[in-house]
């Protein structure tokens, strides 16, 4: 393998990342495999990988010297192997032992493939694992790029249990990238002294030419669907969204509220909401494709996303692209994309009074939602085209590896 890499002249990049993540799959799709030899070491022991994962060499989390080339449509079969099953069981039974074992296995992979760059996609799993590996390495470690996802430092950097570890990751990596200007500043405050890379979304971008006809098919003011992100967990606040919608029942006649990524408690609350208000609820299945989710945003007048912490929410960007008026919590750096009250509305994630007023404004003001749709489409054209995202991703790697 090493000799082949040398002959090809391609730079070897080792991603440490969640193999079941659509964001990881989309990131890998941005890279020209003629230029980059991409490897993936799992940062978690999840027993599945995303079916869109393509063009990457996947390393077994149990047998550090075992690897398999993943192509489109074959990814879902790989993790049924004995090695991944045993790894999952060992992590459950021998949790403390496996924490150190993971760093040892990653060390073995680094020794084997000798990457020019290690790229940790996300901090709490991938970043911590890479940090532990670097501490064990005992000699020159490859260049290390850390990409911050979502709440990695905005929330976890403020929690007592994580503060020191997040700071250690940032102090030990060479390069840092993220999706929000907010998080560039936070990384400096938390001790990062390396080179900052430009902030841009990790979504992979959108094929705007393909999506334009669908997003323009129904004017935003004529749409009768409201989308609600259904997360209710350590960060998500979907139940606050449902409560706010319930208080708007007098102006919701004829509308359907569609909920996606709903947790069990949100599904129960949604059923009660429909019974009490008479407003139709549609529960969007968990396995709905990305294209179908874009179609929902293209039929929605309003898209609501509430959480106490996030990066640039992918669902927010989908709404922005497809012409749905975004009502987004003010904790998700959406302020770097929209103007409050003009092209969307920023709300406190736990205040149903303010969220109710934002919903009412968007339901009753046709000019507001139509103008926002036009403004946001121009923003998408300038910042979210897939070809632009591909150029940014590869330029980042070229900048890092230009002297290697």
Secondary structure, 3 states (H helix, E strand, C coil): CHHHHHHHCCEEEEEEECCCCHHHHHHHHCCCCCCEEEEEEECCCCCCCCCCCCCEEEECCCCCCCEEEECCCCHHHHCCCHHHHHHHHHHHHCHHHHHHHHHHHHHHHHHHHCCCEEEEECHHHHHHHHHHHHHHHCCCCCEEEEECCCCCCCCHHHCHHHHHHHHHHHHHCCEEECCCHHHHHHHHHCCCCCEECCCCCCCCCECHHHHHHHHHCCCHHHCCEEEEECCECCCEEHHHHHHHHHCCHHHCCCCEEEEECCCHHHHHHHHHHHHHHCCEEEECCCCCCHHHHHHHHHHEEEEEECECCCCCCHHHHHHHHHCCEEEEECCCCHHHCCCECCCEEEECCCCHHHHHHHHHHHHHCHHHHHHHHHHHHHHHHHHCEHHHHHHHHHHHHHHHHCCC
